[in-house]
Amino acid sequence: EEAKQYTKYSAMVLAMMEATQRAGLPGEVVGRLWRQLVVTLNAFAQRCVEQGNYPVAMELLAKSMDLAADPGVFDLQTMTQLKAFANDTYAYYYYKRGKAEAALGFASKAMQAHVKQEDWAHVAKAHLHSGCILSKLGRRDEAVRCNAQVLGMVEQGRLEVGGTAPQRLCLVAVCYHNIAVEQLHLRLVSEACVSAQNARRLARLCLSYSTRFLTKFEATHQVALEELSGIAADKNNEDAARLFKKLLKQL
């Protein structure tokens, strides 16, 4: 990975896999190895997108999709799952390239597949991704509702959070933060303060995952408090003033 030789490494592993398959290993073992290869290709594609290496990312994604669609290796359920992972990455690719409409289409495809498989953790991530894309499109009301779907999943017991699932707890914290950002744009300042505070509280419970987000969470919360303070002072708004004092005590 440090040398960024993703394509070369993938070609080498693919050749090894083909040789392994010809060696006549049990089908279950071969299938598991092929699945690991497809997941690895997808992970490499994500890294390439992060690094701005878009041509290689597309090459890896195309290979990932081709392998995932092979009925001679995977059953239908596994093919659906692997294609969903690839569509998640396609959505990320187009989001980073500034093609939000295309990104939303791929995110929707991934969402449908994850829902079909009742893979609720990935459904939650798809909602989060879709919310970011909708925000980029300026569809802020929809972005709030999309993020709120994640909170609904927690209430319904579909998304376990807590001490045994810090990564999912971090996901919910990010969700609250993103809702706060949209609420600020919509001038729902009091609601934004509460959402931002929830994000900060949850982030403190999963520092192993949330540390990289803390600075942004704090900045958003500070902006929300400053906006609320302005409303309370300019409009002599008693409700805003009470909320402002309450949030200050909780800092």
Solvent accessible surface area in square Angstrom, and as a share of the most:
residue,aa,sasa,rsa
1,E,117,0.52
2,E,175,0.79
3,A,73,0.57
4,K,111,0.47
5,Q,100,0.45
6,Y,3,0.01
7,T,51,0.29
8,K,147,0.62
9,Y,97,0.37
10,S,11,0.07
11,A,59,0.46
12,M,105,0.47
13,V,29,0.17
14,L,33,0.16
15,A,57,0.44
16,M,117,0.52
17,M,14,0.06
18,E,74,0.33
19,A,48,0.37
20,T,34,0.20
21,Q,80,0.35
22,R,185,0.67
23,A,78,0.60
24,G,62,0.60
25,L,80,0.40
26,P,83,0.52
27,G,61,0.58
28,E,137,0.61
29,V,49,0.28
30,V,10,0.05
31,G,16,0.15
32,R,119,0.43
33,L,60,0.30
34,W,13,0.04
35,R,80,0.29
36,Q,97,0.43
37,L,9,0.04
38,V,2,0.01
39,V,56,0.32
40,T,46,0.27
41,L,2,0.01
42,N,11,0.06
43,A,46,0.36
44,F,32,0.14
45,A,0,0.00
46,Q,68,0.30
47,R,94,0.34
48,C,0,0.00
49,V,0,0.00
50,E,90,0.40
51,Q,63,0.28
52,G,37,0.35
53,N,50,0.26
54,Y,44,0.17
55,P,105,0.66
56,V,34,0.19
57,A,0,0.00
58,M,62,0.28
59,E,92,0.41
60,L,4,0.02
61,L,0,0.00
62,A,49,0.38
63,K,79,0.33
64,S,1,0.00
65,M,43,0.19
66,D,99,0.51
67,L,28,0.14
68,A,0,0.00
69,A,45,0.35
70,D,56,0.29
71,P,104,0.66
72,G,68,0.65
73,V,36,0.21
74,F,13,0.06
75,D,91,0.47
76,L,129,0.64
77,Q,125,0.56
78,T,30,0.17
79,M,25,0.11
80,T,28,0.16
81,Q,43,0.19
82,L,2,0.01
83,K,75,0.32
84,A,1,0.01
85,F,32,0.13
86,A,0,0.00
87,N,16,0.08
88,D,23,0.12
89,T,1,0.01
90,Y,25,0.10
91,A,3,0.02
92,Y,72,0.27
93,Y,18,0.07
94,Y,40,0.15
95,Y,64,0.25
96,K,92,0.39
97,R,106,0.39
98,G,50,0.48
99,K,112,0.47
100,A,11,0.08
101,E,113,0.51
102,A,41,0.32
103,A,0,0.00
104,L,29,0.14
105,G,36,0.35
106,F,47,0.20
107,A,2,0.02
108,S,45,0.29
109,K,112,0.48
110,A,0,0.00
111,M,29,0.13
112,Q,126,0.56
113,A,18,0.14
114,H,3,0.01
115,V,66,0.38
116,K,159,0.67
117,Q,44,0.20
118,E,116,0.52
119,D,34,0.18
120,W,56,0.20
121,A,18,0.14
122,H,51,0.23
123,V,3,0.02
124,A,0,0.00
125,K,67,0.28
126,A,2,0.01
127,H,26,0.11
128,L,19,0.10
129,H,77,0.35
130,S,8,0.05
131,G,2,0.02
132,C,50,0.30
133,I,4,0.02
134,L,14,0.07
135,S,23,0.15
136,K,105,0.45
137,L,52,0.26
138,G,49,0.47
139,R,89,0.33
140,R,61,0.22
141,D,81,0.42
142,E,58,0.26
143,A,0,0.00
144,V,31,0.18
145,R,142,0.52
146,C,17,0.10
147,N,1,0.01
148,A,43,0.33
149,Q,95,0.42
150,V,0,0.00
151,L,33,0.17
152,G,18,0.17
153,M,11,0.05
154,V,44,0.25
155,E,150,0.67
156,Q,120,0.53
157,G,56,0.54
158,R,119,0.43
159,L,4,0.02
160,E,117,0.52
161,V,54,0.31
162,G,26,0.25
163,G,82,0.79
164,T,137,0.80
165,A,16,0.12
166,P,42,0.26
167,Q,99,0.44
168,R,87,0.32
169,L,11,0.06
170,C,9,0.05
171,L,19,0.10
172,V,8,0.04
173,A,0,0.00
174,V,23,0.13
175,C,0,0.00
176,Y,50,0.19
177,H,11,0.05
178,N,27,0.14
179,I,8,0.04
180,A,0,0.00
181,V,43,0.25
182,E,7,0.03
183,Q,20,0.09
184,L,25,0.12
185,H,104,0.46
186,L,56,0.28
187,R,141,0.51
188,L,76,0.38
189,V,4,0.02
190,S,42,0.27
191,E,83,0.37
192,A,0,0.00
193,C,0,0.00
194,V,67,0.39
195,S,10,0.06
196,A,2,0.01
197,Q,4,0.02
198,N,35,0.18
199,A,1,0.00
200,R,12,0.05
201,R,108,0.39
202,L,36,0.18
203,A,0,0.00
204,R,111,0.40
205,L,128,0.64
206,C,4,0.02
207,L,90,0.45
208,S,100,0.65
209,Y,92,0.35
210,S,0,0.00
211,T,86,0.50
212,R,195,0.71
213,F,49,0.20
214,L,49,0.24
215,T,113,0.65
216,K,128,0.54
217,F,4,0.02
218,E,74,0.33
219,A,54,0.42
220,T,15,0.09
221,H,3,0.01
222,Q,95,0.42
223,V,72,0.41
224,A,0,0.00
225,L,5,0.03
226,E,103,0.46
227,E,57,0.25
228,L,0,0.00
229,S,40,0.26
230,G,28,0.27
231,I,42,0.21
232,A,17,0.13
233,A,81,0.63
234,D,123,0.64
235,K,149,0.63
236,N,127,0.65
237,N,57,0.29
238,E,117,0.53
239,D,96,0.50
240,A,5,0.04
241,A,33,0.25
242,R,143,0.52
243,L,36,0.18
244,F,46,0.19
245,K,127,0.54
246,K,118,0.50
247,L,6,0.03
248,L,78,0.39
249,K,174,0.74
250,Q,60,0.27
251,L,101,0.50
